[in-house]
Amino acid sequence: MESLRLPHKMTSRTASWSALTLGVLLICLTSGGCAAEEVDLKARIQRVETNLLPGPGIVIQGKPWPQATLADRVEAYSVPGISIAVFKDFQVEWAKGYGVLSEEGGEPVTPTTLFQAASISKPVAAAAALSLVQEGLLDLDEDINQKLKSWKVPENDFTAEKKVTLRGLLSHTAGLTVHGFPGYARDRDIPPLVQVLDGEKPANTGAIRVDITPGSQWRYSGGGYTVMQQLLIDVLGKPFPKILRERVLQPAGMSESTYEQPLPESRFAQASTAHLRNGKPVKGGWHTYPEMAAAGLWTTPTDLCRFAIALSQAFHGRSEVPLSQDTVREMLTEVDGRYGLGFSVEGEGETLRFSHGGSNAGFKCTLVAWAHSGEGVAIMTNGDLGASLSTEVLRSLALEYGWPGFKPQEKEVIGLPDDKLAEYAGTYKMQPTGTLSIMVEDGHVFADSLYVVPGGRQRVEIFPESETHFFTVDTNAILTFQRDAAGDVSGVTLKLGSRTREGTKVDVIRRLLEETR
């Protein structure tokens, strides 16, 4: 095992990216083949770094894919630092840090830099809860109020119909409120866990309560994991960070990780600063999360890979650390909403994939693993736009390693004559507010105001896949044009992600007004 680092003076983020290698960890399977394998691995890493497909992963059939470098994309997303670890054949193959811990500082990100795992805290905490089930201290399907001592789930009409269970907490089917937690600035008072559960000041989220029948539907609930945190504390009579250290972190070899909140001052130098969408640091460096099970893990991509490897090994019956084969297989079985007991799960058989994303203030991260083949990746960033960056990195890795499920989506563009394209041009009044401008230039169609970026309105090219449907390659926008009874283009429906907006062409509005005079 070797750690490589190119020394250089970093005076800006651009300078910090001039050297591609910042704290690379290489693992050679045999000492005899290390040199040749290292050369191949360096080439593989370089391909990953230079083969990013910007945007949502849409490419035009028959056209070269646009390629971007990792350095280019971190600049585009204002993410000062990113750390990546990849495992293959149940071993960490490489880990590498890029950029800086803080935009204000300049210390480089290395494979041992700590990031907040955000919601990836949940599956790690779920493993601890399942270890208690293995020992008979908890039952997945019993009423958790039978074991809670310091606090209990308030009873109501919904709990009279069905009780809250550990299975429900871990699978987000317990009917509990509070989707997520914003955390607390480091100069604010931190509420005890019971006050978080009851939504009492200084807690900054509402009371965690059952407001739908448990088991009736899947609904993401960080509140449910916070209840699970209290459950483990009450059953074992220990602080939550100690429970997780003893039951998961140490057995899985996660030596850099901790659930301590606030983070001990002795580890500040190892920790990355959180950054806002504009690249500026979060006040105080980061937020504190007393909701440890839901969002409180500090860790590294390498440690997250070790956790995923431990589960994959146990899935095959090769290990019982930190869980047995039966427990891991139940953990990775869908309960509802493509979610198991702590992880999102997709595919089956050889393609079974378990994953989780994370989003804390100024930190975005992802963990993806394939149970059968023992491969996957953990990506951690210190910027609020890091989720989009992580998606692009994951897509590049999937192309390099042949991972299923992350291939770019190919779309065919049809040819339309200039006179036909001209019919779409104009200004559309959108509901509830705003306008959308469609322009035609040299046989190309452009739209502005599809989304807003720092600096103003964004103009993007839109491509026809039919006479009514247009798409973009750098956003996930779909535009559907409507025609009136006379056959003229009269309106547009803009679908951007989960949002849909309707618009009417301004000249159509004018004509209608004139007809009513």
Residue pairs with C-beta under 8 A, 6 or more apart in sequence:
1 25
1 26
1 27
1 28
2 25
2 26
2 28
2 38
3 23
3 24
3 25
3 111
4 21
4 23
4 24
4 26
5 21
5 22
5 23
5 24
5 108
5 110
6 19
6 21
6 22
8 15
8 18
8 19
9 15
10 16
10 100
10 106
10 108
11 106
13 74
13 75
13 80
13 99
13 100
13 103
14 75
16 22
16 99
16 100
16 106
16 108
17 71
17 74
17 75
17 98
17 99
20 46
20 49
20 71
21 96
22 96
22 97
22 98
22 99
22 108
22 109
22 110
23 96
23 97
23 108
23 109
23 110
23 111
23 112
24 45
24 94
24 95
24 96
24 111
25 85
25 92
25 94
25 95
25 96
25 111
25 302
26 38
26 41
26 94
27 91
27 92
27 93
27 94
28 34
28 37
28 38
29 37
29 91
41 93
41 94
44 400
45 94
45 96
47 396
47 400
48 70
48 393
48 396
48 397
48 400
49 69
49 70
49 71
49 396
50 67
50 69
50 70
51 67
51 396
51 399
51 400
52 67
52 68
52 69
52 70
52 72
52 73
52 392
52 393
52 395
52 396
53 59
53 65
53 66
53 67
53 68
53 392
53 395
53 396
53 408
54 66
54 68
54 73
54 76
54 392
54 474
55 392
55 472
55 473
55 474
55 475
55 476
56 409
56 473
56 474
56 475
56 476
57 391
57 395
57 406
57 407
57 408
57 409
58 408
58 409
58 411
58 471
58 472
58 473
58 476
59 65
59 66
59 408
59 409
59 410
59 411
59 473
60 410
60 411
60 412
60 413
60 463
60 473
61 410
61 411
61 412
61 413
62 412
65 408
66 473
68 392
70 82
70 98
70 393
71 98
73 389
73 392
74 80
74 82
74 98
74 99
74 389
77 383
77 385
77 386
77 388
77 389
78 275
78 277
78 278
78 279
78 383
78 385
78 454
79 99
79 275
79 279
79 381
79 382
79 383
79 385
79 386
79 389
80 99
80 100
80 101
80 102
80 103
80 273
80 275
80 279
80 382
80 383
81 97
81 98
81 99
81 100
81 101
81 109
81 113
81 272
81 381
81 382
81 383
82 97
82 98
82 99
82 109
82 379
82 380
82 381
82 382
82 386
82 389
82 390
82 393
83 95
83 96
83 97
83 98
83 109
83 110
83 111
83 113
83 115
83 300
83 301
83 379
83 380
83 381
84 95
84 96
84 97
84 98
84 301
84 377
84 378
84 379
84 380
84 393
85 92
85 94
85 95
85 96
85 111
85 300
85 301
85 302
85 304
85 305
85 377
85 378
86 92
86 93
86 94
86 95
86 305
86 375
86 376
86 377
86 397
86 401
87 93
87 305
87 308
87 309
87 369
87 374
87 375
87 376
87 377
88 374
88 375
88 401
89 373
89 374
89 375
90 309
90 312
90 313
90 374
91 309
91 374
92 302
92 305
92 306
92 309
95 111
95 300
95 301
95 302
95 305
96 111
97 108
97 109
97 110
97 111
97 113
98 109
99 108
99 109
100 106
100 107
100 108
100 109
101 107
101 108
101 109
101 113
101 271
101 272
101 273
101 382
102 272
102 273
102 275
102 281
102 285
102 382
103 273
103 275
103 279
103 280
103 281
104 273
104 281
105 273
109 272
109 382
111 300
111 301
111 302
112 256
112 270
112 300
112 302
113 270
113 271
113 272
113 300
114 256
114 263
114 267
114 270
114 271
114 272
114 298
114 299
114 300
115 271
115 272
115 298
115 299
115 300
115 301
115 363
115 365
115 380
115 381
115 382
116 274
116 286
116 289
116 295
116 296
116 297
116 298
116 358
116 360
116 363
116 365
117 124
117 297
117 298
117 299
117 304
117 358
117 363
117 365
117 380
118 295
118 357
118 358
118 359
118 360
118 363
118 364
118 365
119 180
119 222
119 294
119 295
119 356
119 357
119 358
119 359
120 297
120 299
120 304
120 356
120 357
120 358
120 365
120 366
120 367
121 225
121 259
121 292
121 293
121 294
121 295
121 296
121 297
121 358
122 222
122 225
122 293
122 294
122 342
122 356
123 342
123 343
123 354
123 356
123 367
124 244
124 248
124 249
124 297
124 307
124 342
125 225
125 228
125 229
125 232
125 244
125 248
125 259
125 292
125 293
125 294
125 297
125 342
126 170
126 225
126 228
126 331
126 341
126 342
126 343
127 247
127 248
127 307
127 311
127 322
127 323
127 331
127 342
128 232
128 243
128 244
128 247
128 248
128 322
129 138
129 166
129 169
129 170
129 228
129 231
129 232
130 170
130 323
130 327
130 330
130 331
130 341
130 342
131 247
131 248
131 322
131 323
131 327
132 138
132 232
132 235
132 236
133 139
133 140
133 166
133 327
134 323
134 324
134 327
137 235
137 236
138 147
138 166
138 231
138 235
139 166
140 165
140 166
140 167
140 170
140 341
141 165
141 166
141 167
142 165
142 166
143 163
143 164
143 165
144 153
144 163
144 164
144 165
144 166
144 169
144 227
144 231
145 152
145 153
145 163
145 164
147 231
147 234
147 235
148 227
148 230
148 231
148 234
149 234
150 194
150 230
150 233
150 234
151 193
151 194
151 197
151 198
151 230
153 159
153 164
153 176
153 209
153 210
153 227
154 209
154 210
156 209
156 210
158 175
158 210
158 211
158 212
158 213
158 214
159 210
159 214
161 213
161 214
162 213
162 214
162 215
162 216
163 214
164 174
164 175
164 176
164 210
164 214
164 227
165 174
165 214
166 228
166 231
167 173
167 335
167 341
168 174
168 175
168 214
168 215
168 224
169 176
169 224
169 225
169 227
169 228
169 231
170 224
170 225
170 228
170 341
170 342
171 218
171 335
171 336
171 339
171 340
171 341
172 218
172 219
172 220
172 221
172 224
172 336
172 337
172 339
173 214
173 215
173 216
173 217
173 218
173 219
173 335
173 336
173 337
174 210
174 214
174 215
174 221
174 224
174 227
175 210
175 211
175 212
175 213
175 214
175 215
175 216
175 217
175 219
176 208
176 209
176 210
176 211
176 221
176 223
176 224
176 227
177 206
177 207
177 208
177 209
177 210
177 211
177 221
177 223
178 205
178 206
178 208
178 221
178 222
178 223
178 226
179 220
179 221
179 222
179 223
180 220
180 222
180 294
180 295
180 359
181 205
181 222
181 226
181 289
181 291
181 294
181 295
182 204
182 205
182 287
182 361
183 286
183 287
183 288
183 289
183 295
183 360
183 361
184 190
184 202
184 204
184 287
184 288
184 289
184 290
185 282
185 283
185 284
185 287
185 288
186 262
186 283
186 284
186 285
186 286
186 287
186 288
187 283
187 284
188 202
189 202
190 202
190 261
190 262
190 288
190 290
191 200
191 201
191 202
191 203
191 290
192 290
193 226
193 229
193 230
193 233
193 290
193 291
194 230
195 201
195 202
195 203
196 203
196 205
196 208
196 226
196 290
196 291
197 207
197 208
197 226
197 227
197 230
198 207
198 208
199 205
199 206
199 207
199 208
200 207
205 223
208 223
208 224
208 226
208 227
212 219
217 336
218 335
218 336
218 337
218 339
222 291
222 294
222 295
223 294
225 291
225 293
225 294
226 291
226 293
226 294
228 293
229 240
229 291
229 292
229 293
229 294
232 240
232 243
232 293
233 239
233 240
233 243
236 243
240 259
240 292
240 293
241 258
241 259
241 260
241 261
241 292
244 259
244 292
244 297
245 258
245 259
247 322
248 254
248 307
248 322
249 255
249 257
249 258
249 259
249 303
251 310
251 321
251 322
252 303
252 306
252 307
252 310
252 321
252 322
253 303
253 306
253 310
254 299
254 303
254 304
254 306
254 307
255 303
256 270
256 299
256 300
256 302
256 303
257 297
257 298
257 299
257 300
257 303
258 264
258 267
258 297
258 298
258 299
259 292
259 296
259 297
259 298
260 298
261 288
261 289
261 290
261 292
261 296
262 288
263 271
263 286
263 288
263 298
267 298
268 285
271 285
271 286
271 298
272 363
272 382
273 281
273 282
273 285
273 286
273 362
273 382
274 281
274 282
274 285
274 286
274 287
274 360
274 361
274 362
274 363
274 382
275 281
275 282
275 362
275 382
275 383
275 384
276 282
276 362
276 383
276 384
277 383
277 384
277 385
277 454
278 454
279 383
281 362
282 361
282 362
286 360
286 361
286 362
286 363
287 360
287 361
287 362
289 295
289 296
289 360
290 296
295 358
295 360
299 380
300 380
301 365
301 377
301 378
301 379
301 380
302 378
304 367
304 378
304 380
305 376
305 377
305 378
308 354
308 367
308 369
308 376
308 378
309 374
310 319
310 321
310 322
311 323
311 328
311 331
311 332
311 354
311 369
311 371
312 369
312 370
312 371
312 372
312 374
313 319
313 321
313 374
314 320
314 321
314 322
314 323
314 324
314 325
314 327
314 328
315 325
315 328
315 329
315 332
315 371
315 372
316 325
316 372
317 325
323 331
330 340
330 341
331 340
331 341
331 342
331 343
332 340
332 343
332 345
332 352
332 354
332 371
333 340
333 341
333 345
334 340
334 345
335 341
338 344
338 345
338 346
339 345
340 354
342 356
343 354
343 355
343 356
344 354
344 355
344 356
345 352
345 353
345 354
346 352
346 353
346 355
346 405
347 353
347 404
347 405
349 372
350 372
350 373
351 370
351 372
351 404
351 405
352 370
352 371
352 372
353 368
353 369
353 370
353 371
353 404
353 405
354 368
354 369
354 371
355 366
355 367
355 368
355 369
356 366
356 367
357 364
357 365
357 366
357 367
357 387
358 364
358 365
358 366
358 367
359 387
361 384
362 382
362 383
362 384
363 380
363 381
363 382
363 386
364 381
364 383
364 384
364 385
364 386
364 387
364 389
364 390
365 378
365 379
365 380
365 381
365 386
365 390
366 377
366 378
366 379
366 387
366 390
366 391
366 394
367 376
367 377
367 378
367 379
368 376
368 377
368 394
368 403
369 375
369 376
369 377
370 376
370 403
375 401
375 403
377 394
377 397
379 390
379 393
379 394
381 387
381 389
381 390
383 389
394 406
395 406
395 408
397 403
398 404
398 405
398 406
398 407
399 406
399 407
411 463
411 465
411 471
412 465
413 463
413 464
413 465
414 464
414 465
414 466
414 467
416 464
416 467
418 440
418 443
420 467
421 440
421 443
421 445
421 464
422 440
423 488
423 489
424 438
424 440
424 445
424 470
424 481
424 489
425 438
425 439
425 440
425 445
426 437
426 438
426 489
426 505
426 506
426 507
427 435
427 436
427 437
427 438
427 505
427 506
428 435
428 436
428 437
428 438
428 491
428 492
428 503
428 504
428 505
428 506
429 435
429 503
429 504
429 506
429 509
430 436
430 449
430 494
430 501
430 502
430 503
431 501
431 502
431 503
434 449
435 449
435 503
435 506
436 447
436 448
436 449
436 450
436 492
436 494
436 503
437 447
437 448
437 449
438 445
438 446
438 447
438 462
438 492
439 445
439 446
439 447
439 448
440 446
444 461
445 461
445 462
445 463
445 464
445 470
446 459
446 460
446 461
446 462
447 459
447 460
447 462
447 472
447 477
447 479
448 457
448 458
448 459
448 460
449 457
449 458
450 458
450 460
450 472
450 475
450 477
450 494
450 496
451 458
451 475
451 477
451 496
452 458
460 472
460 474
460 475
460 477
461 472
461 473
462 470
462 471
462 472
462 477
462 479
463 470
463 471
463 472
463 473
464 470
465 471
468 480
468 481
468 482
469 478
469 479
469 480
470 478
470 479
470 480
470 481
471 477
471 478
471 479
475 496
476 496
476 497
477 494
477 495
477 496
478 494
478 495
478 496
479 492
479 493
479 494
479 495
480 492
480 493
480 495
481 489
481 491
481 492
482 489
482 490
482 491
482 492
482 493
483 489
483 490
484 490
484 508
488 508
489 505
490 504
490 505
490 508
491 502
491 503
491 504
491 505
491 508
492 502
492 503
492 505
493 500
493 501
493 502
493 503
494 500
494 501
494 502
494 503
